[in-house]
Amino acid sequence: MLGDKLVEQVLADLATAPIGEPLRATLGFLRKVTKDHGNVAVGEVQALRTLGVTRAQIEDALAVCWAFNVITRLADTFEFEVGPPGAFAAGAKQLLGRGYKL
């Protein structure tokens, strides 16, 4: 899948991955927020804005980052086991077909 290959490239080397500069800068910012305990400056947010990233996009990116950070920490704490790749594909197919309905 094209998307899988792109994700692999971004994870392997953000600096050379074939993505736009606004996304590259946003992902770098999220890395810093995650790895540097949130020590970011106003200038770093302004740099994103200068690249055309909107305030709403920054807020959305931070919300998703926060959610995944919490999930990851809880999963590590409770020693959750990750299922096989096929389980993810099956779950994604169901969510795309039905959504989050019970």
Summary of the structure (lengths in Angstrom):
residues: 102
radius of gyration: 16.2
end to end distance: 29.5
largest distance: 44.2
contacts: 206
relative contact order: 0.07
helix: 71%
strand: 0%
